[in-house]
């Protein structure tokens, strides 16, 4: 994967939809741990609809985790695979605010969902 080429330390990449109009890479371990904490332990119901974006987690050069998320009002949740099973969890309020701010501050109005 060219986006991951040459990166030797843990990092995450955000990609927002539609059409991958914004991408952000984070390598700071404290910030990565903070972002992981955005996933609450509270299971979310299965919502139908699209996702605002994906967060991909890497350990060195190996992709280890994908998380698709929604930040629609009333549908503040994420889905991911864990132990071979698809899980849905609510985002914490802090996680929702972080992703919403990242989205609205970086994706132009004509590209927003």
Backbone as JSON Lines, residues from 0, in Angstrom:
{"i":0,"aa":"X","n":[0.84,-1.18,0.0],"ca":[0.0,0.0,0.0],"c":[0.89,1.25,0.0]}
{"i":1,"aa":"X","n":[0.74,2.08,-0.99],"ca":[1.63,3.23,-1.13],"c":[1.47,4.24,0.0]}
{"i":2,"aa":"X","n":[0.28,4.36,0.6],"ca":[0.07,5.31,1.69],"c":[0.87,4.9,2.92]}
{"i":3,"aa":"X","n":[1.16,3.62,3.03],"ca":[1.84,3.09,4.2],"c":[3.32,2.85,3.94]}
{"i":4,"aa":"X","n":[3.74,3.02,2.71],"ca":[5.11,2.71,2.31],"c":[6.12,3.54,3.1]}
{"i":5,"aa":"X","n":[7.12,2.84,3.65],"ca":[8.2,3.53,4.33],"c":[7.9,3.94,5.76]}
{"i":6,"aa":"X","n":[6.75,3.64,6.27],"ca":[6.41,4.01,7.64],"c":[6.75,2.84,8.55]}
{"i":7,"aa":"X","n":[7.59,3.08,9.54],"ca":[8.06,1.98,10.35],"c":[7.51,2.0,11.77]}
{"i":8,"aa":"X","n":[6.77,3.04,12.15],"ca":[6.23,3.05,13.51],"c":[4.71,3.03,13.46]}
{"i":9,"aa":"X","n":[4.07,2.68,14.59],"ca":[2.61,2.62,14.6],"c":[2.01,3.96,14.17]}
{"i":10,"aa":"X","n":[0.93,3.88,13.42],"ca":[0.25,5.08,12.96],"c":[-1.18,4.75,12.55]}
{"i":11,"aa":"X","n":[-1.98,5.77,12.37],"ca":[-3.34,5.6,11.88],"c":[-3.56,6.56,10.73]}
{"i":12,"aa":"X","n":[-4.46,6.16,9.86],"ca":[-4.84,7.0,8.72],"c":[-6.36,7.16,8.74]}
{"i":13,"aa":"X","n":[-6.83,8.39,8.67],"ca":[-8.25,8.69,8.53],"c":[-8.53,8.91,7.05]}
{"i":14,"aa":"X","n":[-9.61,8.35,6.55],"ca":[-10.06,8.64,5.19],"c":[-11.56,8.93,5.28]}
{"i":15,"aa":"X","n":[-11.95,10.11,4.79],"ca":[-13.36,10.5,4.83],"c":[-14.02,10.29,3.48]}
{"i":16,"aa":"X","n":[-15.29,9.97,3.5],"ca":[-16.07,9.77,2.29],"c":[-16.84,11.04,1.98]}
{"i":17,"aa":"X","n":[-17.32,11.21,0.79],"ca":[-17.15,10.32,-0.35],"c":[-15.83,10.57,-1.06]}
{"i":18,"aa":"X","n":[-15.42,9.63,-1.82],"ca":[-14.27,9.75,-2.74],"c":[-12.96,10.1,-2.05]}
{"i":19,"aa":"X","n":[-12.8,9.67,-0.81],"ca":[-11.54,9.87,-0.1],"c":[-11.04,11.31,-0.22]}
{"i":20,"aa":"X","n":[-11.92,12.25,0.06],"ca":[-11.59,13.66,-0.17],"c":[-10.65,14.25,0.87]}
{"i":21,"aa":"X","n":[-10.46,13.58,1.99],"ca":[-9.55,14.08,3.01],"c":[-8.87,12.9,3.68]}
{"i":22,"aa":"X","n":[-7.59,13.03,3.89],"ca":[-6.84,11.98,4.57],"c":[-5.93,12.64,5.59]}
{"i":23,"aa":"X","n":[-5.82,12.02,6.76],"ca":[-4.95,12.52,7.81],"c":[-4.22,11.33,8.43]}
{"i":24,"aa":"X","n":[-2.91,11.48,8.62],"ca":[-2.11,10.43,9.24],"c":[-1.62,10.92,10.6]}
{"i":25,"aa":"X","n":[-1.72,10.06,11.61],"ca":[-1.27,10.37,12.95],"c":[-0.25,9.32,13.38]}
{"i":26,"aa":"X","n":[0.88,9.77,13.92],"ca":[1.91,8.84,14.38],"c":[2.2,8.96,15.87]}
{"i":27,"aa":"X","n":[1.69,9.99,16.53],"ca":[1.92,10.19,17.96],"c":[1.19,9.12,18.76]}
{"i":28,"aa":"X","n":[1.91,8.35,19.57],"ca":[1.3,7.22,20.28],"c":[0.24,7.66,21.28]}
{"i":29,"aa":"X","n":[0.42,8.8,21.93],"ca":[-0.6,9.3,22.87],"c":[-1.88,9.64,22.14]}
{"i":30,"aa":"X","n":[-1.75,10.27,20.99],"ca":[-2.94,10.61,20.2],"c":[-3.62,9.35,19.67]}
{"i":31,"aa":"X","n":[-2.84,8.37,19.26],"ca":[-3.41,7.1,18.8],"c":[-4.19,6.44,19.93]}
{"i":32,"aa":"X","n":[-3.63,6.39,21.12],"ca":[-4.33,5.8,22.26],"c":[-5.6,6.57,22.6]}
{"i":33,"aa":"X","n":[-5.54,7.88,22.48],"ca":[-6.73,8.7,22.71],"c":[-7.82,8.35,21.7]}
{"i":34,"aa":"X","n":[-7.45,8.18,20.45],"ca":[-8.43,7.85,19.41],"c":[-9.03,6.46,19.65]}
{"i":35,"aa":"X","n":[-8.22,5.52,20.09],"ca":[-8.74,4.19,20.43],"c":[-9.76,4.3,21.55]}
{"i":36,"aa":"X","n":[-9.54,5.22,22.48],"ca":[-10.48,5.38,23.61],"c":[-11.82,5.96,23.18]}
{"i":37,"aa":"X","n":[-11.94,6.42,21.93],"ca":[-13.22,6.94,21.42],"c":[-14.25,5.83,21.25]}
{"i":38,"aa":"X","n":[-13.82,4.59,21.25],"ca":[-14.73,3.45,21.09],"c":[-15.24,3.09,22.48]}
{"i":39,"aa":"X","n":[-16.53,3.29,22.71],"ca":[-17.08,2.95,24.03],"c":[-17.27,1.44,24.13]}
{"i":40,"aa":"X","n":[-17.51,0.97,25.32],"ca":[-17.77,-0.46,25.53],"c":[-19.25,-0.78,25.31]}
{"i":41,"aa":"X","n":[-20.06,0.25,25.08],"ca":[-21.51,0.06,24.93],"c":[-21.85,-0.38,23.51]}
{"i":42,"aa":"X","n":[-22.41,-1.59,23.36],"ca":[-22.79,-2.06,22.02],"c":[-23.84,-1.13,21.39]}
{"i":43,"aa":"X","n":[-23.71,-0.91,20.11],"ca":[-24.66,-0.08,19.36],"c":[-25.56,-1.0,18.54]}
{"i":44,"aa":"X","n":[-26.8,-0.58,18.29],"ca":[-27.64,-1.37,17.39],"c":[-27.09,-1.27,15.96]}
{"i":45,"aa":"X","n":[-27.5,-2.19,15.12],"ca":[-27.05,-2.16,13.73],"c":[-27.87,-1.13,12.97]}
{"i":46,"aa":"X","n":[-27.22,-0.04,12.6],"ca":[-27.87,1.0,11.82],"c":[-27.64,0.7,10.34]}
{"i":47,"aa":"X","n":[-28.6,1.09,9.54],"ca":[-28.43,0.98,8.09],"c":[-28.02,2.34,7.56]}
{"i":48,"aa":"X","n":[-27.15,2.34,6.61],"ca":[-26.71,3.61,6.03],"c":[-25.23,3.59,5.77]}
{"i":49,"aa":"X","n":[-24.77,4.67,5.19],"ca":[-23.36,4.78,4.85],"c":[-22.54,5.22,6.04]}
{"i":50,"aa":"X","n":[-21.26,5.31,5.81],"ca":[-20.33,5.73,6.85],"c":[-19.59,6.97,6.4]}
{"i":51,"aa":"X","n":[-19.3,7.83,7.36],"ca":[-18.57,9.06,7.06],"c":[-17.13,8.78,6.7]}
{"i":52,"aa":"X","n":[-16.55,7.74,7.28],"ca":[-15.16,7.47,6.99],"c":[-14.63,6.23,7.64]}
{"i":53,"aa":"X","n":[-13.34,6.03,7.46],"ca":[-12.64,4.86,7.98],"c":[-11.38,5.32,8.69]}
{"i":54,"aa":"X","n":[-11.08,4.68,9.8],"ca":[-9.81,4.87,10.47],"c":[-9.08,3.54,10.36]}
{"i":55,"aa":"X","n":[-7.88,3.56,9.79],"ca":[-7.09,2.35,9.65],"c":[-5.89,2.45,10.58]}
{"i":56,"aa":"X","n":[-5.71,1.42,11.39],"ca":[-4.63,1.37,12.36],"c":[-3.53,0.46,11.84]}
{"i":57,"aa":"X","n":[-2.29,0.9,11.98],"ca":[-1.13,0.13,11.54],"c":[-0.17,-0.05,12.71]}
{"i":58,"aa":"X","n":[0.45,-1.21,12.77],"ca":[1.55,-1.47,13.68],"c":[2.76,-1.65,12.8]}
{"i":59,"aa":"X","n":[3.62,-0.67,12.84],"ca":[4.74,-0.61,11.89],"c":[4.15,-0.58,10.49]}
{"i":60,"aa":"X","n":[4.48,-1.53,9.63],"ca":[3.98,-1.48,8.26],"c":[2.81,-2.44,8.02]}
{"i":61,"aa":"X","n":[2.27,-3.03,9.08],"ca":[1.19,-4.0,8.93],"c":[-0.15,-3.39,9.37]}
{"i":62,"aa":"X","n":[-1.13,-3.48,8.49],"ca":[-2.48,-3.01,8.82],"c":[-3.07,-3.99,9.82]}
{"i":63,"aa":"X","n":[-3.55,-3.48,10.96],"ca":[-4.07,-4.37,12.0],"c":[-5.55,-4.17,12.31]}
{"i":64,"aa":"X","n":[-6.13,-3.06,11.88],"ca":[-7.49,-2.77,12.35],"c":[-8.11,-1.71,11.46]}
{"i":65,"aa":"X","n":[-9.34,-1.93,11.02],"ca":[-10.14,-0.91,10.32],"c":[-11.37,-0.62,11.15]}
{"i":66,"aa":"X","n":[-11.73,0.64,11.21],"ca":[-12.91,1.05,11.94],"c":[-13.69,2.02,11.05]}
{"i":67,"aa":"X","n":[-14.91,1.66,10.7],"ca":[-15.78,2.56,9.94],"c":[-16.65,3.3,10.95]}
{"i":68,"aa":"X","n":[-16.89,4.58,10.72],"ca":[-17.64,5.35,11.71],"c":[-18.71,6.23,11.07]}
{"i":69,"aa":"X","n":[-19.71,6.51,11.88],"ca":[-20.78,7.44,11.53],"c":[-20.8,8.57,12.52]}
{"i":70,"aa":"X","n":[-21.08,9.76,12.03],"ca":[-21.24,10.91,12.91],"c":[-22.54,11.65,12.59]}
{"i":71,"aa":"X","n":[-23.51,10.9,12.05],"ca":[-24.85,11.46,11.88],"c":[-25.4,11.72,13.27]}
{"i":72,"aa":"X","n":[-26.17,12.78,13.41],"ca":[-26.84,13.04,14.69],"c":[-27.74,11.84,14.98]}
{"i":73,"aa":"X","n":[-27.59,11.24,16.13],"ca":[-28.39,10.07,16.49],"c":[-27.78,8.74,16.07]}
{"i":74,"aa":"X","n":[-26.72,8.77,15.29],"ca":[-26.04,7.54,14.86],"c":[-24.54,7.71,15.06]}
{"i":75,"aa":"X","n":[-24.14,7.92,16.28],"ca":[-22.73,8.16,16.63],"c":[-22.1,6.84,17.02]}
{"i":76,"aa":"X","n":[-21.67,6.08,16.04],"ca":[-21.16,4.75,16.34],"c":[-20.09,4.35,15.34]}
{"i":77,"aa":"X","n":[-19.48,3.21,15.6],"ca":[-18.48,2.66,14.69],"c":[-18.68,1.15,14.58]}
{"i":78,"aa":"X","n":[-18.17,0.59,13.51],"ca":[-18.16,-0.86,13.34],"c":[-16.74,-1.3,13.04]}
{"i":79,"aa":"X","n":[-16.43,-2.51,13.46],"ca":[-15.09,-3.06,13.26],"c":[-15.14,-4.57,13.47]}
{"i":80,"aa":"X","n":[-14.11,-5.24,12.99],"ca":[-13.99,-6.68,13.19],"c":[-13.12,-6.94,14.43]}
{"i":81,"aa":"X","n":[-13.58,-7.85,15.27],"ca":[-12.8,-8.27,16.43],"c":[-12.97,-9.77,16.59]}
{"i":82,"aa":"X","n":[-11.86,-10.48,16.59],"ca":[-11.87,-11.94,16.68],"c":[-12.78,-12.57,15.64]}
{"i":83,"aa":"X","n":[-12.74,-12.02,14.43],"ca":[-13.51,-12.57,13.33],"c":[-14.99,-12.23,13.34]}
{"i":84,"aa":"X","n":[-15.43,-11.37,14.26],"ca":[-16.85,-11.0,14.36],"c":[-16.99,-9.5,14.19]}
{"i":85,"aa":"X","n":[-18.04,-9.11,13.46],"ca":[-18.33,-7.69,13.27],"c":[-18.98,-7.13,14.53]}
{"i":86,"aa":"X","n":[-18.43,-6.04,15.03],"ca":[-18.92,-5.4,16.26],"c":[-19.39,-3.98,15.93]}
{"i":87,"aa":"X","n":[-20.39,-3.54,16.66],"ca":[-20.88,-2.15,16.57],"c":[-20.83,-1.57,17.98]}
{"i":88,"aa":"X","n":[-20.19,-0.41,18.11],"ca":[-20.07,0.25,19.41],"c":[-20.35,1.73,19.23]}
{"i":89,"aa":"X","n":[-20.93,2.32,20.27],"ca":[-21.12,3.77,20.24],"c":[-19.78,4.46,20.38]}
{"i":90,"aa":"X","n":[-19.7,5.65,19.8],"ca":[-18.55,6.52,20.02],"c":[-18.77,7.25,21.34]}
{"i":91,"aa":"X","n":[-17.69,7.54,22.04],"ca":[-17.81,8.41,23.21],"c":[-18.16,9.81,22.72]}
{"i":92,"aa":"X","n":[-18.64,10.65,23.61],"ca":[-18.94,12.04,23.24],"c":[-17.68,12.73,22.73]}
{"i":93,"aa":"X","n":[-16.55,12.5,23.41],"ca":[-15.29,13.08,22.97],"c":[-14.91,12.59,21.57]}
{"i":94,"aa":"X","n":[-15.12,11.31,21.3],"ca":[-14.81,10.76,19.99],"c":[-15.7,11.34,18.91]}
{"i":95,"aa":"X","n":[-16.98,11.46,19.21],"ca":[-17.92,12.05,18.27],"c":[-17.51,13.48,17.93]}
{"i":96,"aa":"X","n":[-17.22,14.27,18.96],"ca":[-16.84,15.67,18.75],"c":[-15.53,15.77,17.95]}
{"i":97,"aa":"X","n":[-14.56,14.94,18.25],"ca":[-13.28,14.95,17.54],"c":[-13.48,14.64,16.06]}
{"i":98,"aa":"X","n":[-14.21,13.56,15.76],"ca":[-14.42,13.17,14.37],"c":[-15.27,14.17,13.62]}
{"i":99,"aa":"X","n":[-16.3,14.7,14.29],"ca":[-17.15,15.71,13.66],"c":[-16.34,16.96,13.33]}
{"i":100,"aa":"X","n":[-15.52,17.43,14.26],"ca":[-14.69,18.61,14.01],"c":[-13.69,18.35,12.89]}
{"i":101,"aa":"X","n":[-13.06,17.18,12.9],"ca":[-12.11,16.83,11.86],"c":[-12.79,16.84,10.5]}
{"i":102,"aa":"X","n":[-13.98,16.27,10.45],"ca":[-14.74,16.2,9.2],"c":[-15.13,17.59,8.7]}
{"i":103,"aa":"X","n":[-15.81,18.35,9.54],"ca":[-16.33,19.65,9.1],"c":[-15.23,20.7,8.89]}
{"i":104,"aa":"X","n":[-14.08,20.52,9.51],"ca":[-12.98,21.47,9.31],"c":[-12.1,21.12,8.11]}
{"i":105,"aa":"X","n":[-12.3,19.93,7.52],"ca":[-11.4,19.5,6.46],"c":[-12.08,19.03,5.18]}
{"i":106,"aa":"X","n":[-13.35,18.76,5.23],"ca":[-14.07,18.31,4.03],"c":[-14.95,19.46,3.56]}
{"i":107,"aa":"X","n":[-14.72,19.91,2.34],"ca":[-15.48,21.05,1.83],"c":[-16.97,20.7,1.71]}
{"i":108,"aa":"X","n":[-17.79,21.72,1.77],"ca":[-19.24,21.52,1.77],"c":[-19.73,20.72,0.58]}
{"i":109,"aa":"X","n":[-19.15,20.95,-0.59],"ca":[-19.63,20.23,-1.78],"c":[-19.3,18.74,-1.76]}
{"i":110,"aa":"X","n":[-18.38,18.33,-0.86],"ca":[-18.02,16.92,-0.77],"c":[-18.64,16.21,0.44]}
{"i":111,"aa":"X","n":[-19.35,16.92,1.27],"ca":[-19.91,16.32,2.49],"c":[-21.1,15.44,2.18]}
{"i":112,"aa":"X","n":[-21.27,14.46,3.06],"ca":[-22.43,13.57,2.95],"c":[-23.68,14.28,3.4]}
